[in-house]
Amino acid sequence: ICWGRVYAIGPKQKDIKIGQYVCVSHGRWTRGVLIEDPEGEKTIRRIDTNDILLVSDNPIQDESIGRGL
């Protein structure tokens, strides 16, 4: 599983807001597109709403979640 920040949503999305963090099933995202903004480089990926496992308003500090522990 992997956590990522939401930067954009589709017009029909009602459950998730821009700025939230989502936990996604491993491998359930598209190839990334590298962009650069004032905060630095980012890789933007598209995911399907059905593959979102958890949603958080705060950044996740526990990196062990994505390490199979």
Backbone as a chain_set.jsonl record, in Angstrom:
{"seq": "ICWGRVYAIGPKQKDIKIGQYVCVSHGRWTRGVLIEDPEGEKTIRRIDTNDILLVSDNPIQDESIGRGL", "coords": {"N": [[0.838, -1.192, 0.0], [0.291, 2.334, -0.425], [0.709, 5.767, 0.423], [-0.591, 8.912, -0.674], [-0.848, 12.361, -1.636], [-3.746, 14.249, -2.433], [-4.173, 16.101, -5.293], [-5.896, 16.864, -7.274], [-9.29, 16.328, -8.283], [-11.938, 14.458, -9.851], [-14.969, 15.624, -11.533], [-17.211, 14.287, -10.532], [-16.53, 13.339, -8.062], [-17.221, 13.013, -4.693], [-16.492, 12.184, -2.167], [-13.851, 12.631, -1.46], [-11.426, 15.17, -0.873], [-9.447, 17.823, -2.304], [-6.139, 18.077, -1.168], [-6.328, 16.237, 0.878], [-5.042, 13.076, 2.128], [-4.531, 9.905, 0.684], [-4.68, 6.383, 1.021], [-3.618, 3.831, -0.989], [-4.203, 0.757, -2.704], [-1.461, -1.387, -3.43], [0.246, -0.804, -6.446], [-1.965, 0.107, -7.831], [-2.2, 2.398, -9.534], [-1.581, 4.85, -12.115], [1.124, 5.245, -14.532], [3.577, 7.653, -13.634], [3.622, 11.249, -14.002], [6.028, 13.621, -14.171], [6.197, 16.678, -12.534], [6.977, 20.135, -11.829], [6.726, 22.461, -9.237], [6.385, 25.421, -7.127], [6.994, 24.17, -4.692], [8.721, 22.147, -5.333], [9.848, 19.165, -7.154], [7.37, 16.835, -8.248], [5.634, 13.732, -8.593], [2.887, 13.02, -10.421], [0.039, 10.99, -10.319], [-2.66, 8.949, -11.511], [-5.472, 7.57, -9.915], [-7.978, 5.059, -9.283], [-11.053, 5.567, -7.694], [-12.14, 3.317, -6.433], [-9.943, 1.928, -5.537], [-8.965, 3.155, -3.306], [-8.072, 2.865, 0.019], [-7.928, 4.079, 2.582], [-8.524, 7.346, 4.012], [-7.107, 10.461, 4.932], [-6.883, 13.576, 6.682], [-4.511, 14.58, 7.432], [-0.917, 14.49, 6.948], [0.711, 11.322, 6.744], [2.737, 9.967, 9.183], [3.826, 7.55, 9.885], [5.854, 5.526, 8.356], [6.092, 2.807, 8.208], [3.847, 1.529, 7.32], [3.843, 1.196, 4.544], [5.837, -0.661, 4.193], [5.344, -3.311, 4.504], [5.104, -4.248, 7.109]], "CA": [[0.0, 0.0, 0.0], [1.057, 3.568, -0.561], [-0.012, 7.01, 0.711], [-0.332, 10.023, -1.571], [-1.659, 13.56, -1.426], [-4.696, 14.526, -3.505], [-3.954, 17.406, -5.903], [-7.036, 17.164, -8.142], [-10.34, 15.305, -8.278], [-12.871, 14.535, -10.964], [-16.195, 16.383, -11.257], [-18.218, 13.484, -9.833], [-15.988, 12.898, -6.778], [-17.874, 13.67, -3.556], [-16.002, 11.651, -0.893], [-12.461, 13.001, -1.219], [-11.18, 16.577, -1.176], [-8.076, 18.214, -2.612], [-5.35, 18.315, 0.036], [-6.351, 15.067, 1.746], [-4.095, 12.006, 1.826], [-5.229, 8.643, 0.465], [-3.912, 5.144, 1.022], [-4.051, 3.118, -2.189], [-3.695, -0.598, -2.89], [-0.188, -1.389, -4.151], [0.213, -0.981, -7.893], [-3.252, 0.509, -8.392], [-2.097, 3.758, -10.02], [-1.015, 4.946, -13.455], [2.499, 5.742, -14.595], [3.637, 9.021, -13.156], [4.044, 12.385, -14.806], [6.842, 14.474, -13.319], [5.95, 18.114, -12.654], [7.705, 20.949, -10.852], [6.008, 23.648, -8.789], [7.204, 26.128, -6.146], [7.39, 23.265, -3.606], [9.707, 21.202, -5.846], [9.37, 18.169, -8.113], [6.351, 15.88, -7.802], [5.138, 12.784, -9.573], [1.43, 12.981, -10.385], [-0.502, 9.717, -10.801], [-4.112, 8.831, -11.461], [-5.944, 6.339, -9.258], [-9.408, 4.822, -9.309], [-11.652, 5.71, -6.369], [-12.374, 1.986, -5.854], [-8.695, 1.4, -4.989], [-8.605, 3.914, -2.107], [-8.34, 2.088, 1.222], [-8.096, 4.975, 3.723], [-8.399, 8.773, 3.731], [-6.683, 11.228, 6.104], [-6.709, 15.004, 6.477], [-3.146, 14.902, 7.847], [0.137, 13.628, 6.385], [0.974, 10.116, 7.527], [4.108, 9.967, 9.677], [4.276, 6.165, 10.078], [6.242, 4.966, 7.065], [6.101, 1.348, 8.246], [2.649, 1.032, 6.643], [4.18, 0.811, 3.181], [6.984, -1.562, 4.171], [4.925, -4.692, 4.729], [5.233, -4.635, 8.519]], "C": [[0.874, 1.243, 0.0], [0.155, 4.76, -0.253], [0.361, 8.078, -0.304], [-1.27, 11.177, -1.275], [-2.534, 13.805, -2.651], [-4.472, 15.956, -3.999], [-5.099, 17.815, -6.811], [-8.035, 16.026, -8.034], [-11.234, 15.51, -9.491], [-14.161, 15.229, -10.559], [-17.255, 15.608, -10.481], [-17.76, 13.02, -8.447], [-16.595, 13.7, -5.634], [-17.239, 13.292, -2.216], [-14.601, 12.116, -0.513], [-12.263, 14.445, -1.65], [-9.707, 16.794, -1.525], [-7.369, 18.557, -1.306], [-5.36, 17.152, 1.009], [-5.286, 14.074, 1.294], [-4.88, 10.711, 1.696], [-4.239, 7.48, 0.487], [-4.486, 4.277, -0.092], [-3.447, 1.713, -2.215], [-2.442, -0.565, -3.752], [-0.388, -1.647, -5.644], [-1.056, -0.518, -8.566], [-3.249, 1.979, -8.799], [-1.47, 3.745, -11.401], [0.469, 5.292, -13.385], [2.495, 7.203, -14.217], [4.062, 10.024, -14.206], [4.783, 13.32, -13.858], [6.522, 15.942, -13.597], [6.813, 18.848, -11.636], [6.858, 22.174, -10.537], [6.871, 24.348, -7.743], [7.685, 25.261, -4.978], [8.455, 22.259, -4.043], [9.102, 20.244, -6.849], [8.373, 17.223, -7.46], [6.031, 14.931, -8.941], [3.631, 12.683, -9.38], [0.972, 11.66, -10.996], [-2.023, 9.737, -10.698], [-4.464, 7.515, -10.785], [-7.459, 6.257, -9.385], [-9.933, 4.912, -7.875], [-11.848, 4.368, -5.68], [-11.123, 1.398, -5.207], [-8.213, 2.167, -3.765], [-9.032, 3.12, -0.879], [-8.659, 2.97, 2.429], [-7.938, 6.419, 3.264], [-8.03, 9.486, 5.027], [-6.582, 12.701, 5.731], [-5.28, 15.439, 6.783], [-2.131, 13.991, 7.174], [0.399, 12.451, 7.31], [2.458, 10.088, 7.899], [4.685, 8.563, 9.811], [4.584, 5.522, 8.746], [6.255, 3.447, 7.054], [4.907, 0.755, 7.525], [2.991, 0.516, 5.253], [5.318, -0.182, 3.078], [6.622, -3.012, 4.493], [5.084, -5.164, 6.157], [3.895, -4.861, 9.155]], "O": [[2.045, 1.2, 0.378], [-1.019, 4.768, -0.621], [1.508, 8.141, -0.746], [-2.356, 10.986, -0.728], [-2.097, 13.588, -3.782], [-4.569, 16.908, -3.225], [-5.261, 19.002, -7.094], [-7.665, 14.892, -7.73], [-11.277, 16.591, -10.078], [-14.422, 15.404, -9.369], [-18.112, 16.214, -9.838], [-18.526, 12.375, -7.731], [-16.495, 14.927, -5.609], [-17.424, 14.003, -1.229], [-14.21, 12.002, 0.648], [-12.836, 14.899, -2.64], [-8.837, 16.04, -1.091], [-7.926, 19.24, -0.446], [-4.495, 17.074, 1.881], [-4.704, 14.214, 0.219], [-5.782, 10.441, 2.489], [-3.105, 7.601, 0.022], [-5.689, 4.021, -0.135], [-2.308, 1.514, -1.792], [-2.371, 0.207, -4.707], [-1.091, -2.574, -6.046], [-1.219, -0.728, -9.768], [-4.169, 2.724, -8.46], [-0.891, 2.741, -11.814], [1.0, 5.592, -12.316], [1.517, 7.912, -14.455], [4.763, 9.697, -15.164], [4.224, 13.759, -12.854], [6.57, 16.393, -14.741], [7.319, 18.243, -10.69], [6.339, 22.838, -11.434], [7.993, 23.907, -7.493], [8.685, 25.591, -4.341], [9.037, 21.582, -3.195], [7.995, 20.461, -7.343], [8.505, 16.859, -6.291], [6.145, 15.289, -10.113], [3.156, 12.307, -8.308], [1.451, 11.257, -12.055], [-2.59, 10.466, -9.885], [-3.845, 6.482, -11.041], [-8.134, 7.269, -9.573], [-9.314, 4.385, -6.951], [-11.734, 4.286, -4.457], [-11.226, 0.465, -4.411], [-7.147, 1.856, -3.234], [-10.197, 2.747, -0.743], [-9.554, 2.652, 3.212], [-7.295, 6.687, 2.25], [-8.562, 9.168, 6.091], [-6.235, 13.037, 4.599], [-4.882, 16.55, 6.43], [-2.444, 12.842, 6.86], [0.313, 12.584, 8.53], [3.325, 10.174, 7.03], [5.904, 8.398, 9.846], [3.682, 5.025, 8.072], [6.414, 2.847, 5.991], [4.943, -0.417, 7.15], [2.465, -0.516, 4.836], [5.732, -0.519, 1.969], [7.503, -3.84, 4.727], [5.191, -6.367, 6.399], [3.822, -5.192, 10.338]]}, "num_chains": 1, "name": "protein.A"}
